[in-house]
Amino acid sequence: MRVLGDYEKELNAMRWSFSRCHGFEGCRYEWYLNYLQKDDSEQNFYAAFGKFCHDILEKVLKHKISVEGALQYYIDNYDKNVIAYDVAESTKDKYFYLGVNYFETLDFEWLEDYEILGVEKKCLFKIGEKNFVGYIDLLIRHKETKDIIVIDHKSSEYPIGKRGSVLKKKINDYESYKKQLYLYSQAVIDEYGVVPKEIWWNYFKEQKWLKLPFIEEEFEDSKKWATELILEIYNEDNFLPKLDYFYCNNLCGFRNSCDYKLMGGE
């Protein structure tokens, strides 16, 4: 592995994103291979499913297909978009029917009260001195109150348990996803001159919504997190892997080529 100094020019020119920051928190070696070595990575089933459903929601919200036509489009195109990769066919089938349940009850009538400001809206903004890019799945503004809401579609598990608290196993994801929408909020502030009223997540696989108020302190903490993490990347010189059996074998973009996994990552 080359020393990080050899990549300083590339880091200085990099346009950062939430995923680039968050990915470093996951597996540093995967991050190194992906963003510095720029090796070819491979897709995984769960990401393919999420992307396919995101694409359908984008088409519906941009009026390229109707709400009523979303289900048939999903059924007709599932197999060629959601390849099983390394997962069992039973997992592929399970996810298929979760998608069917969602799209056959899809309802966007509530959006009549809102102006759509963007769908998969590309945002270029700065956090500190660093250039960032983000894609807001859905950005809306209430027609009467003018409140702006940032929305993200998620295929992952709904993080709130029956007692109303965050599930222990989902705390890290919950905190990370908040950081993502708070970073996107900087772009909203830059363009519209106001902070969002709320940040929402559409957990479509379980047909549940999570809606949180915009909290200034958490917004500032999220920007601080990104700034400090980028500094940590600049100072990194080992890029050691984080070996986790499920992640390494199902989600990692280099799961079939990683040197560490081949040496006994299980």
C-alpha positions in Angstrom: 0.0 0.0 0.0 1.3 3.4 -0.8 1.6 6.0 1.9 -1.2 8.5 2.1 1.1 11.4 1.1 1.0 10.0 -2.4 -2.8 10.7 -2.5 -2.8 14.1 -1.0 -3.5 15.8 -4.4 -6.4 13.5 -5.0 -7.8 14.2 -1.5 -7.5 17.9 -2.0 -9.4 17.7 -5.3 -12.1 15.3 -3.9 -15.7 16.4 -3.7 -16.9 14.9 -0.5 -20.3 13.3 0.4 -22.0 11.8 3.3 -21.4 8.3 1.9 -17.6 9.0 1.5 -17.4 10.1 5.1 -19.7 7.4 6.5 -17.9 4.7 4.5 -14.6 5.5 6.2 -16.3 4.8 9.5 -17.3 1.3 8.2 -14.2 -0.3 6.7 -11.2 1.8 6.1 -9.6 -0.7 3.7 -12.7 -0.8 1.6 -12.6 3.0 1.5 -9.0 2.9 0.4 -9.7 0.5 -2.4 -12.8 2.4 -3.5 -11.7 6.0 -3.4 -7.9 6.0 -3.5 -7.0 2.9 -5.4 -10.2 3.3 -7.4 -10.5 -0.5 -7.9 -13.6 -1.8 -9.6 -16.2 -2.7 -6.9 -19.2 -5.0 -7.2 -22.9 -4.4 -6.4 -24.7 -6.3 -3.6 -28.3 -7.5 -3.5 -29.5 -5.1 -0.7 -28.1 -2.1 -2.5 -29.6 -3.2 -5.8 -33.1 -3.6 -4.2 -32.9 -0.2 -2.6 -31.7 1.5 -5.8 -34.4 -0.2 -7.9 -37.2 1.0 -5.5 -35.6 4.5 -5.4 -35.6 4.6 -9.2 -39.3 3.8 -9.3 -40.2 6.4 -6.7 -38.2 8.9 -8.7 -40.1 8.1 -11.8 -43.5 8.4 -10.0 -42.6 11.7 -8.4 -41.4 13.1 -11.8 -44.6 11.8 -13.4 -42.8 9.4 -15.7 -45.0 6.6 -14.5 -48.3 6.9 -12.6 -48.8 5.9 -9.0 -51.2 3.2 -10.3 -48.6 1.9 -12.7 -45.7 1.7 -10.2 -46.6 -1.9 -9.1 -46.7 -3.3 -12.6 -43.4 -1.6 -13.4 -41.9 -3.1 -10.3 -43.1 -6.6 -11.1 -42.0 -6.4 -14.8 -38.5 -5.1 -14.0 -37.6 -6.7 -10.7 -35.6 -9.7 -12.0 -33.4 -7.7 -14.3 -32.7 -5.0 -11.7 -32.4 -7.0 -8.5 -30.0 -9.7 -9.1 -29.6 -12.3 -6.3 -25.8 -12.0 -6.3 -24.6 -14.0 -3.2 -27.9 -14.2 -1.4 -30.4 -17.1 -1.3 -33.3 -17.1 -3.8 -35.6 -17.1 -0.7 -34.1 -13.7 0.3 -34.7 -12.4 -3.2 -38.3 -13.6 -3.1 -38.9 -12.2 0.4 -37.8 -8.7 -0.7 -39.8 -9.0 -3.9 -43.0 -9.4 -2.0 -42.1 -6.6 0.4 -41.8 -4.4 -2.6 -45.1 -5.6 -4.0 -46.9 -4.8 -0.7 -45.5 -1.3 -0.8 -46.1 -0.4 -4.4 -49.7 -1.8 -4.5 -50.6 0.6 -1.6 -48.5 3.5 -2.8 -50.2 6.8 -2.1 -48.9 10.3 -2.7 -52.2 12.2 -2.3 -50.8 13.9 0.8 -48.3 15.7 -1.5 -51.2 17.9 -2.8 -50.5 20.2 0.2 -46.9 20.6 -0.8 -44.8 22.1 -3.5 -42.1 19.7 -4.8 -38.8 21.6 -4.8 -36.8 18.6 -6.1 -36.7 14.9 -6.7 -33.2 13.3 -6.5 -32.1 16.9 -6.3 -28.4 17.3 -6.8 -26.9 19.7 -4.3 -23.4 21.2 -4.3 -22.4 22.9 -1.0 -19.6 23.4 1.4 -18.9 22.1 4.9 -16.1 24.2 6.2 -13.6 24.5 3.4 -14.5 21.2 1.7 -16.7 20.8 -1.3 -19.7 18.4 -0.9 -22.3 16.8 -3.1 -25.6 15.3 -2.1 -28.8 14.0 -3.7 -32.0 14.7 -1.8 -34.5 12.1 -2.6 -37.5 14.4 -2.1 -37.5 18.1 -1.1 -40.9 19.6 -0.4 -42.3 22.9 0.9 -45.8 23.3 2.4 -48.0 25.5 0.3 -49.4 27.5 3.3 -46.8 27.4 6.0 -43.8 27.4 3.6 -42.1 24.9 5.9 -39.4 22.9 4.0 -38.9 19.2 4.6 -36.0 17.0 3.6 -37.0 13.4 2.8 -34.9 10.3 2.3 -36.2 6.9 1.1 -34.7 4.0 3.0 -34.8 0.2 2.3 -33.2 -0.6 5.6 -35.0 -1.7 8.8 -37.2 0.8 10.7 -35.1 1.9 13.7 -37.8 2.6 16.3 -39.1 -0.2 18.5 -42.5 -0.9 20.0 -41.7 1.2 23.0 -40.9 4.3 20.9 -37.2 4.2 21.5 -34.4 3.5 19.0 -33.6 -0.2 18.7 -30.1 -0.9 20.2 -28.9 -2.6 17.0 -30.0 0.4 14.9 -28.6 3.2 17.0 -25.5 3.7 14.7 -27.6 3.7 11.6 -30.1 6.1 13.2 -27.5 8.6 14.1 -25.7 8.3 10.8 -28.9 8.9 8.8 -29.6 12.0 10.8 -26.1 13.3 9.9 -26.8 12.7 6.2 -30.0 14.8 6.2 -28.4 17.5 8.3 -25.5 17.8 5.9 -28.1 18.1 3.0 -29.8 20.8 5.1 -26.8 23.0 4.5 -27.6 23.0 0.8 -31.2 23.9 1.6 -30.1 26.8 3.7 -27.7 28.0 1.0 -30.5 27.9 -1.7 -33.6 29.0 0.2 -32.2 31.0 3.1 -34.1 29.0 5.8 -33.5 25.9 7.8 -35.8 22.9 7.1 -38.7 22.5 9.5 -38.3 18.7 9.7 -36.3 15.8 8.3 -38.2 12.6 7.3 -37.4 9.1 6.3 -39.6 6.8 4.2 -38.9 3.3 5.3 -40.7 1.9 2.4 -39.9 -1.8 2.9 -41.9 -1.7 6.2 -44.3 1.1 5.0 -43.4 3.4 7.9 -42.4 7.0 8.2 -40.0 8.6 10.7 -40.3 12.3 11.1 -38.0 14.4 13.3 -37.8 18.1 14.0 -34.8 20.0 12.7 -32.5 20.6 15.8 -29.8 23.3 15.4 -27.4 21.6 17.8 -27.6 18.3 15.9 -27.0 20.2 12.6 -23.9 21.8 14.0 -22.7 18.5 15.4 -23.2 16.8 12.0 -21.0 19.4 10.3 -18.4 19.0 12.9 -18.5 15.3 12.5 -17.8 15.6 8.7 -15.0 18.1 9.2 -13.2 16.0 11.8 -13.7 12.8 9.9 -12.1 14.3 6.8 -9.1 15.4 8.9 -8.9 11.8 10.2 -8.8 10.5 6.7 -5.9 12.9 5.8 -4.0 11.6 8.9 -4.7 7.9 8.2 -1.8 5.8 7.2 -2.9 2.2 7.7 -6.4 1.8 6.3 -6.9 -1.5 8.2 -10.1 -3.5 7.6 -13.1 -3.8 9.9 -13.8 -7.5 9.7 -17.5 -8.4 10.2 -18.8 -11.7 8.9 -22.2 -10.4 7.4 -20.8 -7.2 6.0 -17.7 -8.8 4.5 -19.6 -11.6 2.9 -22.7 -9.7 1.7 -22.3 -6.0 1.5 -18.6 -5.1 0.9 -17.9 -3.9 -2.6 -14.7 -6.1 -2.6 -16.1 -9.1 -0.9 -14.8 -11.5 -3.5 -11.3 -9.9 -3.9 -10.4 -8.5 -0.5 -6.9 -9.7 0.6 -7.9 -9.6 4.3 -11.1 -11.7 3.8 -9.1 -14.3 1.8 -6.7 -14.5 4.7 -9.5 -15.5 7.1 -11.9 -12.6 7.5 -14.6 -14.9 8.9 
